[in-house]
Amino acid sequence: MGKTSSSSKISHPKAAAGSEPPRIVFVGSDKGGVGKSFVSALVADLMEINGRDFRIVQIDEQDRLPSLFGDRVTTVAPARLDDLRRDPAAIVTAFDPLYSAIERSLEDGVALIVDIGGPQQQLVEEYCGLVDLDADLLEAGESATWLVPATAEPEAMRGAVRTAKAVERVLPSVMRGIVLNGRDGPFRFYPGSPADLVWREGLEPLCHQVNLVKLPAIAPGSWLPFEAAGKRFVDVVAAEISEIQAWTGRSRPAAKVLRGDVAAFIAHASQSFKSLSLNARGLSDEA
């Protein structure tokens, strides 16, 4: 594997003093539309609820995370895969902001969430192998996590399996986690159907080998009004009912139900993420 120059090698000066390096959380899958940004925003809000500072690197051009988290988001928008393959060194240059963010987080203790768009997933994998990022993380004493979201749809499940295997290959020290996003329905399938085969032969066995997070669907229609209003989970659970009414245009009783549904989802999600042991460096025991 190629290595970055010694001048840009990740270092962690605080590690020698006995302080614990921060958790780095990658969120990515090569299948679009499975809720990657949703999971990234959720992890960020759970960290904030527990008093944990964070920064986000978004390897995508969508505006959802920047609109929610402002200047805590650095957007990396690499060129097209074909363009970068004409000059492999261009991959390193394109992802310099990512490497710099990892260095900053290891130096200042601020947690880092890396949100990866589906079209960029393969590029990120190539980059991690090219610069031997795994060796640098190990040298810095950092054990990162890679969350792979999946919905109950055959292509999404296939993408999750492929991504998890690729991460194991290029970042073997990184803890992998499958996030079963119940947004599109439960992971129960008609026996013998294409989805059932992908589940039983691919994703389900993998779920027994890695960490597993099960995210329920938020009650139908309960999150969409807040998403449309550009609100975060922490905004909703902390809001007064009058604010909920103003954001959604709903009656007071309906506003109470909406806030209750989101609060119940956050409570469930907080318990689910404990299985990833993020409490040591990201989420507290009270998450």
Secondary structure, 3 states (H helix, E strand, C coil): CCCCCHHHCCCCCCHHHCCCCCCEEEEECCCCCCCHHHHHHHHHHHHHHCCCCEEEEEECCCCHHHHHHHHHEEECCCCCHHHHHHCCHHHHHHCHHHHHHHHHHHHHCCEEEEEECHHHHHHHHHHHHHCCHHHHHHHCCCCCEEEEEECCCHHHHHHHHHHHHHHHHHCCCCEEEEEEEHHHCCCCCCCCCHHHHHHHHHHHHHHCCCEEEEECCCCCCCCHHHHHCCCCHHHHHHCCHHHHHHHHCCCHHHHHHHHHHHHHHHHHHHHHHHHHCHHHCCCCCCC
